[in-house]
Amino acid sequence: QVQLVESGGGLVQAGGSLRLSCAASGNIFSINVLGWYRQAPGKQRELVATISGGGITNYADSVKGRFTISRDNAKKTVNLQMNSLKPEDTAVYYCNSWPVQYYYWGQGTQVTVSS
């Protein structure tokens, strides 16, 4: 009933930065915990970061210190600022709720980091 649209991906060199955005197409953005996920071809989808309605954040060890997740409940967006990107960050990035995915998975946004 509510879909999320990811944007902001692209091709960057190692050490570069990208800012991903996730926007809700419906009027429902009240799920407490939202997260960014990523998946590389042939790999299992993994959780990158989460943020609660109160602003509590958690990060995968692989991105801690480099990525920052934020949300704007009024604008119905959740963002992921990615700095010091590494080739291993290359994946399709998706947003959804956590731990249960209440939203339909979107198309994601491709992030490619070259070395």
DAJO-V242541 format. One record per residue. N is the residue number from 1. PHI is phi in whole degrees, -180 to 180 (NA if undefined). Layout:
n/phi
N/PHI
N/PHI
This chain:
n/phi
1/NA
2/-123
3/-114
4/-113
5/-119
6/-95
7/-154
8/105
9/-71
10/172
11/-107
12/-138
13/-81
14/-53
15/94
16/-81
17/-133
18/-144
19/-124
20/-96
21/-128
22/-131
23/-120
24/-87
25/-85
26/-105
27/-96
28/-106
29/-146
30/-103
31/-63
32/-62
33/-109
34/-116
35/-147
36/-107
37/-121
38/-145
39/-148
40/-97
41/-54
42/78
43/-113
44/-75
45/-63
46/-127
47/-82
48/-99
49/-161
50/-133
51/-146
52/-87
53/-60
54/-87
55/93
56/-76
57/-116
58/-141
59/-134
60/-65
61/-57
62/-69
63/-119
64/-59
65/91
66/-115
67/-108
68/-134
69/-99
70/-147
71/-145
72/-130
73/-66
74/-67
75/-88
76/59
77/-129
78/-131
79/-121
80/-136
81/-87
82/-116
83/-116
84/50
85/-64
86/-120
87/-55
88/-71
89/-81
90/-61
91/-180
92/-91
93/-103
94/-127
95/-119
96/-172
97/-80
98/-142
99/-82
100/-97
101/-88
102/-79
103/-96
104/-67
105/-67
106/-86
107/-77
108/77
109/-132
110/-79
111/-118
112/-125
113/-117
114/-95
115/-97
